[in-house]
């Protein structure tokens, strides 16, 4: 008897059929929801300080989080088989929209990422792909035998990199990396052979310098340059990273206290309420604050893995793992870039950074996770 | 290893997946540890470093310049003050687009090409970062208003009220006060580190005159202010403040009234007046004309203004009183006379016959007296009163250059007087050694003869002549001309002791006759004088007349005319002022320079009603170590 079966037989464990609480009836996962709410609350607290004490900013973010929760609630009601059914069509629609962005997209800050739809306003089709790509690859593998054969791998790679390339040319390096990662996680979870993984790593190491010289845009290249040597231009490109490291470092173990961070409050830290909000947290709440944040994040990630592990069919399993892993990649890339470990790519700190679409997308992914978890049936195979 | 294609092996898939999930979870843990490790490194290991960086970011230490000391005359009349000047300044580090900003400022206030040029020069020269660079000063109220209204469109631009050095009397004191101007990078480079720290934040530096000499007293000590600023450099609050120690106010020995009299008396002529109180060396008046407008220099003089001064033939930037080297002419005669008396070469009774020239034995060259037909029989008294050259040719020759040089040195001729000003000229008191070294030729008798009437190689500054006169008027008591009222400076050498002390008195009375005698060369000075004064006139040749030529002053260009000189002191009984006057190309000492000296002495010695009222010497703290028995 496997561990899983043992667990399944324990009372109070598992799906909604085993419990009768309100969260269960609403197809919500209580631990995950609690962690998300805690994170949102903490995020708003930091945002209040990062925004220079602007209550308006906090309210707008709260509204956005509320909207995200609503999306989560709705998506949690939809059974996983519907996702599986709709995955190819949403993926196809997404690709079409991405092509449209390339053709008729609206420019903002030198990149065409937005699509204006009359009556619906503008949105970034790339956000849909954050969910559609892993869903599509998961769907693809759910139809195949695992571990995947080489041809299947190649098809999956094509499915992943078609939208990734379309997004990269917008150009939006951060999002395309995240989407590629989401798709590749599915590939990995599906059992991609270690030999191929090793090959890919070697290929990447060779490709990276070539990418740098021949593919990257100037502004992207300068970001990498800045990452490698931020002190080269302390007043220009290196400013962000120097100031954010200074903010974090000066926070120490216990931090300077809420609303007491001089780096952010005196405007030395740019983007302090969006991509660099972690620096505000690090400055005002110190290492303690950061460890608390990491704990909440890891609880969410852990719960995600648990849901994935408990999932009953391949599609849910792979998608849940991919969404969870993508969430962690968000965290890793953002913390890495703000603390100067990684180059600056525009990745927000999930559910804490001030800003629109990523919150909704993330909440949607948690809605899907909850759906997978709460729609399980007690069955044996 | 191939598996059957038809059936899904759920258990196998589950095992692979679980293992991959485990790998994924381990990866998450590992990467999380990397992040935590990074944060620990930043927040624990590097904490103090980043705390410092953060504080450096927000806390700026600003130097607060001390207010510069005021300069007054002896009666408290302000000669140099500080007054606020509204200037538009740019903090370059905060200006996003310099050219656009300059254009925009140009639309709000008038910017001359000169302003821009000066600004760009300051921009390119080394400077402290975040230091505001002035673009234009002397803003009017309307201009200030226009700039203030548009402040939000001009980041990094501000209107600041800075104290600016101001000289209310302009040209009147220009050569003695000198001026301050902007502290330059070269000035800072030349300083020690402590001095540099003290000048952090200071904008002005004494460049010439009293401003330069007493820079250390006028400057004061820098203060510091720690301020918290935001990223745009705006000061949010003051964290700590150590106020500056203001510069000392400096009271000078100068007397506004005497200075004004000297300045006015010279009029538009080129020349210099130095008046000294022989009782203590106080400098009462120190004038060189033409003067210059010192206020023009304070914030950097414009090219046109500077060119105008440089190209002016009257050379207004030249300090004639301090640095002008002129042949003293007949004004040295009283000193040569005393030298001869003291050396026993002559006495008051000895007479010689003056045929209008002097000849050395066996030499056809004739050294001419200014009076073509001669003075006839001449003794010491007559020789001084009527300024007989022949008598002094004879006396000088008998005395010899060595004794002449030695005696005149004691009157501070040929060496700096030690006045509290820099770049004083030492004049020239010729000697055999000097001529050999400087000219490479031996000393001739003719050189001695020329020197004995203050011509030839001999050169003196008006300041030296005034000092020598003060020493003579006080019977050999040494004085050092001093401008700062609280400085009592030790005399540079022992007092002069004559073998016969009476000679002082008799020479004084002889000089009194120069003014008050019926045939004195300065008798024009005596008119309606309520006190007695002594004087000696002089003319110094600019142009030397050939042996057989006659001197025709009409034909000489004005610039080649003799300089007029006079040295004088009063009242004869208890001298309280010694004056030297030089008027370039003024021709006759008595008629040109004499009235100037008289007006200067009147200004000092007479009260408002024209009554004699000799002011007491300045009360001064006794100098430490003042002990010449």
HADDOCK unambig.tbl for C-alpha pairs under 7 A between the chains (distance, minus, plus):
assign (segid A and resid 145 and name CA) (segid B and resid 8 and name CA) 5.78 0.50 0.50
assign (segid A and resid 146 and name CA) (segid B and resid 13 and name CA) 6.05 0.50 0.50
assign (segid A and resid 189 and name CA) (segid B and resid 17 and name CA) 5.81 0.50 0.50
assign (segid A and resid 189 and name CA) (segid B and resid 20 and name CA) 5.43 0.50 0.50
assign (segid A and resid 189 and name CA) (segid B and resid 21 and name CA) 6.64 0.50 0.50
assign (segid A and resid 190 and name CA) (segid B and resid 17 and name CA) 6.46 0.50 0.50
assign (segid A and resid 191 and name CA) (segid B and resid 16 and name CA) 6.24 0.50 0.50
assign (segid A and resid 191 and name CA) (segid B and resid 17 and name CA) 6.72 0.50 0.50
assign (segid A and resid 191 and name CA) (segid B and resid 20 and name CA) 7.00 0.50 0.50
assign (segid A and resid 246 and name CA) (segid B and resid 50 and name CA) 4.94 0.50 0.50
assign (segid A and resid 246 and name CA) (segid B and resid 53 and name CA) 6.45 0.50 0.50
assign (segid A and resid 246 and name CA) (segid B and resid 54 and name CA) 5.96 0.50 0.50
assign (segid A and resid 247 and name CA) (segid B and resid 54 and name CA) 6.89 0.50 0.50
assign (segid A and resid 248 and name CA) (segid B and resid 42 and name CA) 6.72 0.50 0.50
assign (segid A and resid 248 and name CA) (segid B and resid 43 and name CA) 6.36 0.50 0.50
assign (segid A and resid 249 and name CA) (segid B and resid 42 and name CA) 4.62 0.50 0.50
assign (segid A and resid 249 and name CA) (segid B and resid 43 and name CA) 4.29 0.50 0.50
assign (segid A and resid 249 and name CA) (segid B and resid 46 and name CA) 6.27 0.50 0.50
assign (segid A and resid 249 and name CA) (segid B and resid 47 and name CA) 4.94 0.50 0.50
assign (segid A and resid 249 and name CA) (segid B and resid 50 and name CA) 5.02 0.50 0.50
assign (segid A and resid 249 and name CA) (segid B and resid 51 and name CA) 6.82 0.50 0.50
assign (segid A and resid 250 and name CA) (segid B and resid 43 and name CA) 6.62 0.50 0.50
assign (segid A and resid 250 and name CA) (segid B and resid 47 and name CA) 5.44 0.50 0.50
assign (segid A and resid 250 and name CA) (segid B and resid 50 and name CA) 4.80 0.50 0.50
assign (segid A and resid 250 and name CA) (segid B and resid 51 and name CA) 4.19 0.50 0.50
assign (segid A and resid 250 and name CA) (segid B and resid 54 and name CA) 6.47 0.50 0.50
assign (segid A and resid 251 and name CA) (segid B and resid 43 and name CA) 6.31 0.50 0.50
assign (segid A and resid 252 and name CA) (segid B and resid 43 and name CA) 4.28 0.50 0.50
assign (segid A and resid 252 and name CA) (segid B and resid 44 and name CA) 5.79 0.50 0.50
assign (segid A and resid 252 and name CA) (segid B and resid 47 and name CA) 5.48 0.50 0.50
assign (segid A and resid 253 and name CA) (segid B and resid 43 and name CA) 6.12 0.50 0.50
assign (segid A and resid 253 and name CA) (segid B and resid 44 and name CA) 6.49 0.50 0.50
assign (segid A and resid 263 and name CA) (segid B and resid 54 and name CA) 6.76 0.50 0.50
assign (segid A and resid 266 and name CA) (segid B and resid 230 and name CA) 4.36 0.50 0.50
assign (segid A and resid 266 and name CA) (segid B and resid 231 and name CA) 6.13 0.50 0.50
assign (segid A and resid 267 and name CA) (segid B and resid 230 and name CA) 5.97 0.50 0.50
assign (segid A and resid 267 and name CA) (segid B and resid 231 and name CA) 5.32 0.50 0.50
assign (segid A and resid 268 and name CA) (segid B and resid 230 and name CA) 6.80 0.50 0.50
assign (segid A and resid 268 and name CA) (segid B and resid 231 and name CA) 4.83 0.50 0.50
assign (segid A and resid 287 and name CA) (segid B and resid 39 and name CA) 6.86 0.50 0.50
assign (segid A and resid 287 and name CA) (segid B and resid 40 and name CA) 6.90 0.50 0.50
assign (segid A and resid 287 and name CA) (segid B and resid 43 and name CA) 6.47 0.50 0.50
assign (segid A and resid 309 and name CA) (segid B and resid 18 and name CA) 6.72 0.50 0.50
assign (segid A and resid 335 and name CA) (segid B and resid 35 and name CA) 6.99 0.50 0.50
assign (segid A and resid 336 and name CA) (segid B and resid 35 and name CA) 6.74 0.50 0.50
